[in-house]
């Protein structure tokens, strides 16, 4: 009984922990991007994760994907890691505000719900209402942070690429990669994502990496907390739940990011933002309620 209770408690805490950890990714990017081009930054991050996870998986004799499963895991990794993270980091590096980027990516739950029939999931009227309510709340949170100046269409396109990639990656992961071991799956996915980003970085990035304390801190945080913690939680949540319900948690990321930025950097937090957080939470609750 105690073991069952502990397991149930851990499962109940997973969504909230995932949201908090995922939100800190924007903070890590804010610390690190001034000192490294976005794709080089991500390549160092991927290399560190592989160096940590591969020996661990080998030592624990975790099963590796075989045959066609390797290709499925690699495709999901390219979408979830290279496409999503690369798009977000590049868009912010090109001048897009974190608020506007969050708003663009924040439409992911709606796209996931629309595509739900592709993986045999049905979204009812109550879920649709919750998705719309959640998106409205996100818009309220980031409205005062849009910062529409200082960027071009390339920055917007990169953020839209991130949106499409994480939506497709979530659906692909749910359909084809659910039974794979999370330790070895992560290694394969980061190797595949790195193989895609490396030639792009060599072709388009000329700015060198400037190693500072801020960059090292940001890299360590993104490796341990995001790549090992939040990504693993995301894969576990996708495996356990419906894709539309899981991705609706993404609505909570911009409000939590705004709170963290307020605490750490003193960024403005308006009454509209606070009201938007409440609306967002209500929308997610509506989607997740059984």
C-alpha positions in Angstrom: 0.0 0.0 0.0 2.7 2.6 0.8 4.4 1.9 -2.5 1.1 2.3 -4.3 0.4 5.6 -2.5 3.9 6.9 -3.3 3.5 6.0 -7.0 0.1 7.6 -7.2 1.5 10.8 -5.6 4.4 10.9 -8.1 2.0 10.4 -11.0 -0.2 13.3 -9.6 2.8 15.6 -9.3 4.2 14.9 -12.7 2.2 17.4 -14.8 2.9 20.3 -12.4 6.6 19.5 -12.2 6.8 19.2 -16.0 5.3 22.7 -16.5 7.7 24.3 -14.0 10.8 22.6 -15.5 9.7 23.3 -19.1 9.1 27.0 -18.3 12.7 27.4 -17.0 13.9 26.6 -20.6 13.2 30.2 -21.6 15.2 31.4 -18.6 18.1 29.2 -19.6 18.0 30.6 -23.1 18.0 34.1 -21.8 21.2 33.4 -19.9 23.0 31.5 -22.6 22.1 32.9 -26.0 24.1 36.2 -25.6 27.3 34.1 -25.5 26.6 31.4 -28.2 24.8 31.1 -31.5 21.5 29.1 -31.0 22.4 25.9 -32.9 25.9 25.7 -31.4 24.3 26.2 -28.0 22.0 23.3 -28.7 24.7 21.1 -30.1 26.8 21.5 -26.9 23.6 20.7 -24.9 22.9 17.6 -27.0 26.5 16.4 -26.7 26.5 16.8 -22.9 23.2 14.8 -22.6 24.5 12.0 -24.8 27.8 11.8 -22.8 25.7 11.4 -19.6 22.9 9.2 -20.8 24.7 6.7 -23.1 27.1 5.3 -20.3 24.2 5.2 -17.9 22.0 3.3 -20.3 24.8 0.8 -21.1 25.6 0.3 -17.4 22.0 -0.4 -16.6 21.7 -2.7 -19.7 18.7 -0.8 -20.9 17.1 -2.2 -24.1 17.9 -0.3 -27.3 15.4 0.2 -30.1 15.8 -2.2 -32.9 14.9 -2.4 -36.6 12.3 0.1 -37.8 11.9 1.4 -34.2 15.3 3.1 -34.5 14.0 5.2 -37.4 10.7 6.0 -35.6 12.6 7.1 -32.5 15.0 9.2 -34.6 12.2 11.0 -36.4 10.5 11.8 -33.1 13.8 13.1 -31.8 14.4 15.3 -34.8 10.9 16.8 -34.5 10.9 17.3 -30.7 14.6 18.3 -30.3 16.0 19.8 -33.5 12.7 21.2 -34.9 11.1 22.6 -31.7 14.2 23.7 -29.7 16.1 24.9 -32.8 13.1 26.9 -33.9 12.5 28.6 -30.5 16.2 29.4 -30.0 16.7 30.8 -33.5 13.6 32.9 -33.3 14.6 34.5 -30.0 18.2 35.0 -31.3 16.7 36.8 -34.3 14.9 39.2 -32.1 11.5 37.7 -31.5 10.3 38.4 -27.9 9.9 35.4 -25.6 6.2 36.5 -25.2 5.4 36.4 -28.9 7.3 33.1 -29.3 5.4 31.6 -26.4 2.1 32.8 -28.0 2.9 31.2 -31.3 4.0 27.9 -29.8 1.0 28.2 -27.4 -1.4 27.2 -30.2 0.1 23.7 -30.1 -2.7 22.1 -28.1 -5.3 23.3 -30.7 -3.2 21.8 -33.6 -2.7 18.6 -31.6 -6.5 18.3 -30.9 -7.3 18.9 -34.6 -4.9 16.1 -35.6 -6.0 13.8 -32.8 -8.0 11.5 -35.2 -4.8 10.6 -36.9 -3.8 8.6 -33.8 -7.3 7.5 -32.8 -8.1 10.3 -30.3 -11.4 12.1 -30.1 -11.7 15.6 -28.7 -15.2 16.5 -27.4 -17.0 19.9 -27.0 -15.8 20.3 -23.4 -12.1 19.8 -24.4 -12.5 22.2 -27.3 -13.9 24.8 -25.0 -11.0 24.2 -22.6 -8.5 24.5 -25.4 -10.0 27.8 -26.6 -10.1 29.1 -23.0 -6.5 28.1 -22.4 -5.3 29.9 -25.6 -7.2 33.0 -24.5 -5.4 33.0 -21.2 -2.0 32.6 -22.8 -2.8 35.6 -25.0 -3.7 37.7 -22.0 -0.5 36.7 -20.2 1.8 37.7 -23.1 -0.2 40.6 -24.5 2.0 43.2 -22.8 5.2 41.4 -23.7 4.7 41.0 -27.4 7.4 43.5 -28.4 6.5 43.6 -32.1 9.6 45.6 -33.2 13.1 44.5 -33.9 12.6 41.3 -35.9 11.7 40.1 -39.4 9.7 37.3 -40.9 12.5 34.9 -40.5 12.1 35.0 -36.7 8.4 34.4 -37.0 9.0 31.5 -39.4 11.4 29.9 -37.0 8.8 30.1 -34.2 6.1 28.6 -36.5 8.6 25.8 -37.4 8.9 25.1 -33.7 5.2 25.0 -33.3 4.7 22.5 -36.2 7.6 20.4 -35.1 6.5 19.9 -31.5 2.9 19.2 -32.6 4.0 16.6 -35.2 6.6 15.2 -32.7 4.1 14.7 -30.0 1.7 12.8 -32.3 4.5 10.8 -33.8 5.9 9.9 -30.4 2.5 8.8 -29.2 1.8 6.6 -32.2 5.2 5.0 -32.9 7.5 5.2 -29.8 5.4 4.5 -26.8 6.9 1.2 -25.9 10.6 2.2 -26.0 12.9 2.5 -23.0 13.2 6.2 -22.1 16.9 6.1 -21.4 18.0 4.6 -24.7 15.3 6.4 -26.6 16.7 9.8 -25.4 20.2 8.9 -26.5 19.0 8.0 -30.0 16.8 11.1 -30.3 19.6 13.5 -29.3 22.0 11.9 -31.7 19.5 12.2 -34.5 18.7 15.8 -33.6 22.4 16.7 -33.4 23.0 15.1 -36.8 20.4 17.5 -38.3 21.6 20.6 -36.5 25.4 20.2 -37.0 25.5 20.8 -40.8 23.1 23.7 -40.4 25.3 25.3 -37.7 28.5 24.8 -39.8 26.8 26.4 -42.9 25.1 29.4 -41.3 26.7 30.2 -37.9 30.0 32.1 -37.8 29.8 33.8 -34.4 32.1 31.9 -31.9 31.0 30.6 -28.5 32.2 32.8 -25.6 32.6 30.6 -22.5 31.4 32.6 -19.5 30.0 31.6 -16.1 26.5 32.5 -17.3 26.8 30.2 -20.4 28.1 27.3 -18.3 25.3 27.7 -15.8 22.7 27.9 -18.6 24.1 24.9 -20.4 24.2 22.8 -17.2 20.7 23.8 -16.3 19.3 23.0 -19.7 21.2 19.6 -19.8 20.2 18.4 -16.4 16.8 20.0 -15.7 15.4 20.3 -19.2 16.9 17.5 -21.4 17.1 14.9 -18.6 14.2 16.0 -16.5 11.5 17.8 -18.5 12.0 15.9 -21.7 11.8 12.6 -19.8 8.6 13.8 -18.0 7.1 14.8 -21.4 7.7 11.4 -22.9 6.3 9.7 -19.8 3.2 12.0 -19.9 2.7 11.3 -23.6 2.9 7.5 -22.9 0.4 7.7 -20.0 -2.2 10.1 -21.5 -4.0 11.4 -24.5 -1.9 13.7 -26.7 -4.4 16.6 -26.6 -4.6 16.5 -22.8 -0.9 16.3 -22.3 -0.1 19.1 -24.7 -2.7 21.3 -23.1 -0.2 21.6 -20.2 1.8 23.7 -22.6 -0.7 26.5 -22.0 0.6 26.8 -18.5 4.2 27.4 -19.6 3.9 31.1 -20.6 2.2 32.1 -17.3 4.8 30.2 -15.2 7.6 31.7 -17.3 6.2 35.1 -16.6 6.2 34.4 -12.9 9.8 33.2 -12.9 10.9 36.2 -15.0 9.2 38.5 -12.5 11.0 36.8 -9.6 14.4 36.5 -11.2 14.6 39.6 -13.5 12.0 41.9 -12.2 10.0 41.9 -15.4 6.6 43.5 -15.2 3.7 41.4 -14.2 0.4 43.2 -14.9 -3.1 42.6 -13.7 -4.0 41.4 -17.2 -1.2 38.8 -16.9 -2.5 37.6 -13.6 -6.0 37.3 -14.9 -4.7 35.4 -17.9 -3.0 32.9 -15.6 -6.3 32.2 -13.9 -8.1 31.8 -17.3 -5.3 29.5 -18.5 -5.5 27.2 -15.5 -9.3 27.0 -15.9 -8.9 26.0 -19.5 -6.4 23.3 -18.8 -8.5 22.0 -16.0 -11.5 21.8 -18.4 -9.4 19.7 -20.9 -8.0 17.3 -18.3 -11.1 16.8 -16.2 -12.3 13.2 -16.6 
